[in-house]
Amino acid sequence: MDVVMGTNLQLLGLQAAPRLAEKFDVQLEDFIGFDDLYGAKPKQFMQAYKQCGRILGHLFKEFNISWWDVYLSSDIGMERMGLAQDMGLGKDDVVLDVGCGRGYFTFAAARCSRVVLGLDGMDGMRRQGWWRSFQESVFELKLGRKIQGIKSDARLIPLKERSVQKAVAVHCIRNLQDRRVIQYALQEMNRVVTSKGETIIVENIPIVKNKAQEAHLAMFKCKCENTTGEAFYYTEEELLTMLEEADLREASVETVDYNLSATPPIFYLDVSRLTIKRRQKVEPKYITALDKVKKHGETSTPAIIIRISKHQ
């Protein structure tokens, strides 16, 4: 029997289920995990998603696991927890999470701080129902008293000046519409932090340290070139230039490399919908990227944590 579950945390089960099964000595037959989904058609993805739900349902019933077990056993959850800890979020901090999306970092921040405000526009056709899914996850993780969602544009944050200790943006700044929008968002984040607070930006950068990261970069580049809603990684220099354009200087930079599949660029390229000319250009790159993932696996590239003290 399929278990009724919230979408966002069940997705993490695709990463977490093998670790949890090993922990409880449960045999997984023909399990389809994230690495198996590269190149898979949408129908195959849904089959894997439903299979994962049944496995999680068994683990919930037989071993009394919690959704926190799922979150903390996934690469995505482990990376977000690592970021929250490396940022130094304090137990008394009020944190603004700009571009919170599915809430994966929001949940990590909530474990390390007093209150988290998750802000996102959640607009566009592909994001219908995202707020509902976000709230489902908040309920499943029992974080209702620590997380509040705010639907708003990052260029006009509906908070008073100096109202949060940390304003953070994790894996999202690059996906704002353009550099002008990024500038406004950064200025707004600086506006709402306290006099001793910080604006913190986290972004992956386009450098690789192993074959799995090389596979990630090749696949992510294909995704950016053939889908909407994703922008390719900025370099450290480009990100610092954007801060200067927003009149935010004196930033400190720390590079972190968790070597986890924290931002998996899974997508399906339906070449049958492409023109012959486009297919000849795109398909070889896609096949090469798929081969790299199948051979080496996939882990996200290193990320940088940029801290900016309050600018008056």
C-alpha positions as CSV (number, residue, x, y, z in Angstrom):
1,M,0.0,0.0,0.0
2,D,1.3,3.4,-1.0
3,V,1.9,5.8,1.9
4,V,0.5,9.3,1.6
5,M,3.4,11.7,2.2
6,G,4.5,15.3,1.5
7,T,6.3,15.7,-1.8
8,N,9.5,17.4,-0.7
9,L,10.7,15.0,2.0
10,Q,9.7,12.0,0.0
11,L,12.0,13.2,-2.7
12,L,14.9,13.1,-0.2
13,G,14.0,9.5,0.4
14,L,15.5,8.7,-3.0
15,Q,18.9,9.5,-1.4
16,A,18.1,8.5,2.2
17,A,16.4,5.1,1.7
18,P,19.7,3.1,0.9
19,R,21.4,4.5,4.1
20,L,18.3,3.8,6.2
21,A,17.9,0.3,4.8
22,E,21.5,-0.5,5.6
23,K,21.2,0.8,9.1
24,F,18.2,-1.5,9.8
25,D,19.5,-4.4,7.7
26,V,16.6,-4.2,5.2
27,Q,17.2,-5.6,1.7
28,L,16.3,-3.3,-1.2
29,E,15.5,-5.1,-4.4
30,D,15.8,-3.2,-7.7
31,F,15.8,0.1,-5.9
32,I,16.0,3.2,-8.1
33,G,17.9,6.0,-6.6
34,F,19.0,9.5,-7.7
35,D,21.9,8.3,-9.8
36,D,19.6,5.9,-11.7
37,L,17.3,8.7,-12.7
38,Y,19.7,10.6,-14.9
39,G,18.3,10.1,-18.4
40,A,15.1,8.5,-17.1
41,K,11.8,9.6,-18.6
42,P,9.2,11.3,-16.4
43,K,7.2,8.1,-16.1
44,Q,10.2,6.3,-14.8
45,F,10.8,9.1,-12.3
46,M,7.3,8.7,-10.9
47,Q,7.7,5.0,-10.6
48,A,10.9,5.5,-8.6
49,Y,9.1,8.1,-6.5
50,K,6.2,5.8,-5.7
51,Q,8.6,2.9,-5.0
52,C,10.5,5.1,-2.5
53,G,7.2,6.0,-0.8
54,R,6.5,2.3,-0.2
55,I,10.0,1.7,1.2
56,L,9.7,4.7,3.5
57,G,6.3,3.5,4.6
58,H,7.8,0.2,5.6
59,L,10.6,1.9,7.5
60,F,8.2,4.2,9.3
61,K,6.0,1.2,10.3
62,E,8.6,-1.4,11.2
63,F,11.4,0.8,12.7
64,N,9.6,3.9,13.8
65,I,11.9,6.2,11.8
66,S,11.0,9.9,11.7
67,W,11.1,12.5,8.8
68,W,14.2,13.9,10.5
69,D,15.9,10.5,9.9
70,V,15.0,10.8,6.2
71,Y,16.2,14.4,6.0
72,L,19.5,13.8,7.8
73,S,20.2,10.6,5.9
74,S,20.0,12.4,2.5
75,D,22.9,14.2,0.8
76,I,20.7,17.3,0.4
77,G,19.9,17.3,4.1
78,M,23.5,16.6,5.2
79,E,24.8,19.4,3.0
80,R,22.2,22.0,4.3
81,M,23.0,21.0,7.9
82,G,26.7,21.4,7.2
83,L,26.1,24.9,5.8
84,A,24.0,25.9,8.7
85,Q,26.7,24.8,11.1
86,D,29.5,26.4,9.1
87,M,27.6,29.7,8.9
88,G,27.6,29.7,12.7
89,L,23.9,30.3,13.1
90,G,23.2,31.0,16.8
91,K,20.4,29.4,18.9
92,D,19.0,32.9,19.6
93,D,19.2,34.1,16.0
94,V,16.2,35.1,13.8
95,V,17.1,34.0,10.3
96,L,15.7,35.2,7.0
97,D,16.1,32.5,4.3
98,V,15.7,34.3,0.9
99,G,14.6,32.1,-2.0
100,C,13.8,29.2,0.4
101,G,12.2,27.1,-2.4
102,R,11.4,23.6,-1.1
103,G,12.7,24.6,2.4
104,Y,15.7,22.2,2.5
105,F,18.0,24.9,4.0
106,T,15.1,26.4,6.0
107,F,14.8,23.2,8.0
108,A,18.5,23.0,8.7
109,A,18.5,26.6,9.9
110,A,15.6,25.9,12.2
111,R,17.6,23.3,14.0
112,C,20.3,25.8,14.7
113,S,18.4,29.0,15.4
114,R,15.4,30.4,17.2
115,V,13.1,31.3,14.3
116,V,13.4,31.1,10.5
117,L,11.5,33.2,8.0
118,G,11.4,31.4,4.7
119,L,10.8,34.0,1.9
120,D,10.1,33.1,-1.7
121,G,7.9,34.4,-4.6
122,M,6.9,30.8,-5.4
123,D,5.6,32.0,-8.8
124,G,5.6,30.5,-12.2
125,M,3.9,27.5,-13.7
126,R,6.4,25.0,-12.4
127,R,5.9,26.1,-8.8
128,Q,2.1,25.6,-8.4
129,G,1.5,24.1,-5.0
130,W,5.0,24.8,-3.7
131,W,3.8,26.6,-0.6
132,R,1.5,23.8,0.2
133,S,4.4,21.3,-0.1
134,F,6.6,23.6,2.0
135,Q,4.0,23.7,4.8
136,E,3.6,19.9,4.6
137,S,7.3,19.5,5.3
138,V,7.2,22.0,8.2
139,F,4.4,19.9,9.7
140,E,6.2,16.5,9.1
141,L,9.3,17.9,10.8
142,K,7.3,19.4,13.6
143,L,8.7,22.9,13.0
144,G,5.5,24.8,13.0
145,R,6.6,27.0,15.9
146,K,10.0,27.8,14.4
147,I,9.3,28.5,10.7
148,Q,7.1,31.1,9.1
149,G,6.7,31.3,5.3
150,I,6.6,34.7,3.6
151,K,5.4,35.0,-0.1
152,S,7.3,38.0,-1.4
153,D,9.7,39.3,-4.0
154,A,13.3,39.5,-2.7
155,R,13.5,43.1,-4.0
156,L,10.9,44.3,-1.5
157,I,11.3,42.2,1.7
158,P,8.3,43.0,4.0
159,L,10.3,43.3,7.2
160,K,11.4,46.3,9.2
161,E,15.0,47.5,9.2
162,R,17.4,45.6,11.5
163,S,14.8,42.9,12.3
164,V,16.9,39.7,11.7
165,Q,20.4,38.6,12.8
166,K,21.1,36.6,9.6
167,A,19.8,37.1,6.1
168,V,20.9,34.2,4.0
169,A,20.5,33.0,0.4
170,V,21.5,29.4,-0.3
171,H,21.8,28.2,-3.9
172,C,19.4,30.8,-5.2
173,I,21.0,34.2,-6.0
174,R,22.1,33.0,-9.5
175,N,18.5,32.2,-10.4
176,L,17.1,35.7,-9.9
177,Q,16.1,37.4,-13.1
178,D,19.2,39.4,-13.8
179,R,22.0,41.2,-12.1
180,R,19.9,44.3,-11.4
181,V,17.4,42.2,-9.4
182,I,20.3,40.5,-7.6
183,Q,21.6,43.9,-6.6
184,Y,18.2,45.0,-5.2
185,A,17.8,41.7,-3.3
186,L,21.3,42.0,-1.7
187,Q,20.5,45.6,-0.7
188,E,17.2,44.5,0.9
189,M,18.9,41.7,2.8
190,N,21.5,44.2,4.2
191,R,18.6,46.5,5.2
192,V,16.8,44.0,7.4
193,V,19.8,42.6,9.3
194,T,20.7,44.1,12.7
195,S,23.7,46.3,13.3
196,K,25.8,43.3,14.3
197,G,24.1,41.0,11.9
198,E,25.3,39.4,8.6
199,T,24.2,38.8,5.1
200,I,25.3,35.4,3.9
201,I,25.4,34.1,0.4
202,V,26.0,30.5,-0.6
203,E,26.6,29.4,-4.2
204,N,28.3,26.5,-5.9
205,I,31.2,27.6,-8.1
206,P,32.3,26.0,-11.4
207,I,35.4,24.2,-10.3
208,V,35.9,20.4,-9.9
209,K,38.1,18.3,-7.6
210,N,37.1,14.8,-8.7
211,K,35.3,12.9,-11.5
212,A,31.9,12.9,-9.8
213,Q,32.0,16.7,-9.6
214,E,33.1,16.8,-13.2
215,A,30.0,14.7,-14.1
216,H,27.8,17.1,-12.1
217,L,29.2,20.1,-13.9
218,A,28.7,18.5,-17.4
219,M,25.1,17.5,-16.6
220,F,24.3,20.8,-15.0
221,K,25.6,22.7,-18.0
222,C,23.3,20.6,-20.2
223,K,20.4,21.3,-17.9
224,C,21.0,25.1,-18.0
225,E,21.2,25.1,-21.8
226,N,18.1,23.0,-22.4
227,T,15.6,24.0,-19.6
228,T,14.3,27.2,-18.1
229,G,14.6,28.3,-14.5
230,E,18.3,27.4,-14.0
231,A,21.3,29.7,-14.5
232,F,24.9,28.4,-14.6
233,Y,27.2,28.9,-11.7
234,Y,28.9,32.2,-11.2
235,T,32.6,32.4,-10.4
236,E,33.8,33.7,-7.0
237,E,35.0,36.8,-8.8
238,E,31.6,37.4,-10.4
239,L,29.8,37.0,-7.1
240,L,32.1,39.5,-5.4
241,T,31.6,41.9,-8.2
242,M,27.8,41.7,-7.7
243,L,28.3,42.5,-4.1
244,E,30.3,45.6,-5.0
245,E,27.6,46.6,-7.4
246,A,25.2,46.5,-4.5
247,D,27.6,48.7,-2.5
248,L,28.4,45.8,-0.2
249,R,32.1,45.4,0.4
250,E,34.5,43.9,2.9
251,A,33.2,40.4,2.4
252,S,34.8,37.3,3.8
253,V,34.9,34.1,1.7
254,E,35.1,30.5,2.8
255,T,35.1,27.5,0.4
256,V,33.4,24.3,1.5
257,D,33.4,21.0,-0.2
258,Y,31.1,18.4,1.3
259,N,31.4,16.1,-1.8
260,L,27.7,15.3,-1.6
261,S,24.9,15.2,-4.2
262,A,23.4,18.3,-2.7
263,T,22.0,20.0,-5.9
264,P,21.4,17.0,-8.3
265,P,20.8,18.3,-11.9
266,I,18.4,15.6,-12.9
267,F,16.4,16.3,-16.0
268,Y,15.2,14.4,-19.1
269,L,16.1,15.7,-22.6
270,D,13.4,14.6,-25.0
271,V,15.5,14.8,-28.3
272,S,12.4,13.8,-30.3
273,R,11.1,17.4,-29.8
274,L,14.2,19.1,-31.1
275,T,15.0,20.2,-34.6
276,I,17.6,18.1,-36.4
277,K,20.1,20.9,-36.2
278,R,19.5,21.4,-32.5
279,R,19.6,17.7,-31.8
280,Q,22.9,17.3,-33.5
281,K,24.3,20.1,-31.3
282,V,22.8,19.0,-28.0
283,E,22.5,15.3,-27.9
284,P,26.2,14.4,-27.9
285,K,26.8,16.7,-24.9
286,Y,23.9,15.1,-23.1
287,I,25.1,11.5,-23.8
288,T,28.6,12.4,-22.7
289,A,27.3,13.9,-19.4
290,L,25.1,10.8,-18.8
291,D,28.0,8.5,-19.4
292,K,30.1,10.5,-16.8
293,V,27.3,10.2,-14.2
294,K,26.9,6.5,-14.8
295,K,30.6,5.8,-14.6
296,H,31.6,8.1,-11.8
297,G,28.4,9.1,-9.9
298,E,27.5,12.7,-9.3
299,T,28.4,15.1,-6.5
300,S,28.0,18.8,-6.3
301,T,30.9,21.2,-7.0
302,P,32.5,23.1,-4.1
303,A,30.5,26.1,-2.7
304,I,31.6,29.4,-1.3
305,I,30.1,31.0,1.8
306,I,30.2,34.8,1.5
307,R,29.7,36.8,4.7
308,I,29.0,40.5,4.6
309,S,28.7,42.5,7.8
310,K,26.0,45.1,8.1
311,H,26.5,48.1,5.9
312,Q,24.9,51.3,7.3
